[in-house]
Amino acid sequence: MTAARTSSADLSQLGLRERKKIKTRTAIRAATYALIREQGYDATTVEQIAERAEVSPSTVFRYFPTKEDIVLTDEFDPLLLDEIRARPADEPWMDTLRHVMTKAIGLALEEDAEVLRLRSHLMVQVPTVRSRMLESMSVTGRMLSEAVAERTGRDRESLEVRVFTMSLIGGLAEITMYWAEHEFRDDLHDLLHRALDVIEHGLPTEKP
């Protein structure tokens, strides 16, 4: 969804192997973004990414099955689920979503707003990135459905949970697309709340 913040304090709590994995993934992403800025997405190859990140091409593929995954994959989804579960059990569901997603967007903008804009731009302009994003949405949706099911007391495989979850994931994806299509002029937090208003209350009728 968005880039996750991993502080030095967070890393110190992890084992050496996990810290090395995070550093390798971070290096591969940083190399990819730098090359894309320099020469564009299509001209950037996995071999170039590997050389810039000082790893082998096989290492790149071990962490990211496709070049599109380097742009789209991050460590945030599991943290998002934890944030949702940490909210009060009696808090209205949409209030929970507003709180967690507002926090997520704030962290992403604070961490590296330029990278967030680059990723959003690629989703709009590069068909393969957009296609891969749609594929990955189902994975994120299934993860989020666990939290939805826990909060609502429904079966995570029920039609209602699946429809609601994927409607939410699709809506959040459209926020990113809309933001990029309009040259990032809009406030991202405002777009989030507009989208959640539609999900919560339905599409309002335009007044004549």
ChimeraX attribute file (.defattr): number of C-alpha atoms within 10 A of each C-alpha:
attribute: neighborCount
match mode: 1-to-1
recipient: residues
	/A:1	22
	/A:2	20
	/A:3	23
	/A:4	17
	/A:5	17
	/A:6	12
	/A:7	8
	/A:8	9
	/A:9	8
	/A:10	10
	/A:11	15
	/A:12	10
	/A:13	10
	/A:14	11
	/A:15	9
	/A:16	10
	/A:17	9
	/A:18	12
	/A:19	16
	/A:20	13
	/A:21	12
	/A:22	14
	/A:23	13
	/A:24	18
	/A:25	21
	/A:26	15
	/A:27	17
	/A:28	25
	/A:29	23
	/A:30	18
	/A:31	18
	/A:32	24
	/A:33	20
	/A:34	15
	/A:35	18
	/A:36	18
	/A:37	11
	/A:38	11
	/A:39	10
	/A:40	12
	/A:41	18
	/A:42	8
	/A:43	10
	/A:44	18
	/A:45	14
	/A:46	18
	/A:47	14
	/A:48	16
	/A:49	25
	/A:50	20
	/A:51	13
	/A:52	17
	/A:53	20
	/A:54	14
	/A:55	15
	/A:56	16
	/A:57	16
	/A:58	13
	/A:59	14
	/A:60	22
	/A:61	15
	/A:62	10
	/A:63	15
	/A:64	18
	/A:65	11
	/A:66	14
	/A:67	19
	/A:68	19
	/A:69	17
	/A:70	22
	/A:71	25
	/A:72	21
	/A:73	18
	/A:74	17
	/A:75	15
	/A:76	17
	/A:77	19
	/A:78	13
	/A:79	13
	/A:80	22
	/A:81	18
	/A:82	13
	/A:83	17
	/A:84	20
	/A:85	16
	/A:86	11
	/A:87	16
	/A:88	11
	/A:89	13
	/A:90	8
	/A:91	10
	/A:92	11
	/A:93	16
	/A:94	13
	/A:95	12
	/A:96	19
	/A:97	18
	/A:98	16
	/A:99	13
	/A:100	19
	/A:101	19
	/A:102	17
	/A:103	15
	/A:104	21
	/A:105	19
	/A:106	14
	/A:107	16
	/A:108	20
	/A:109	17
	/A:110	12
	/A:111	15
	/A:112	12
	/A:113	15
	/A:114	13
	/A:115	19
	/A:116	20
	/A:117	17
	/A:118	15
	/A:119	20
	/A:120	25
	/A:121	18
	/A:122	21
	/A:123	25
	/A:124	17
	/A:125	14
	/A:126	13
	/A:127	11
	/A:128	14
	/A:129	23
	/A:130	19
	/A:131	12
	/A:132	17
	/A:133	19
	/A:134	15
	/A:135	11
	/A:136	15
	/A:137	16
	/A:138	16
	/A:139	12
	/A:140	17
	/A:141	21
	/A:142	17
	/A:143	17
	/A:144	23
	/A:145	24
	/A:146	18
	/A:147	19
	/A:148	22
	/A:149	18
	/A:150	13
	/A:151	17
	/A:152	12
	/A:153	9
	/A:154	15
	/A:155	15
	/A:156	20
	/A:157	13
	/A:158	11
	/A:159	11
	/A:160	12
	/A:161	22
	/A:162	20
	/A:163	14
	/A:164	15
	/A:165	24
	/A:166	18
	/A:167	14
	/A:168	19
	/A:169	18
	/A:170	15
	/A:171	17
	/A:172	17
	/A:173	18
	/A:174	15
	/A:175	20
	/A:176	22
	/A:177	20
	/A:178	16
	/A:179	19
	/A:180	22
	/A:181	15
	/A:182	9
	/A:183	10
	/A:184	15
	/A:185	9
	/A:186	12
	/A:187	9
	/A:188	18
	/A:189	16
	/A:190	12
	/A:191	17
	/A:192	19
	/A:193	16
	/A:194	13
	/A:195	18
	/A:196	19
	/A:197	15
	/A:198	12
	/A:199	15
	/A:200	12
	/A:201	8
	/A:202	10
	/A:203	10
	/A:204	8
	/A:205	6
	/A:206	5
	/A:207	4
	/A:208	3
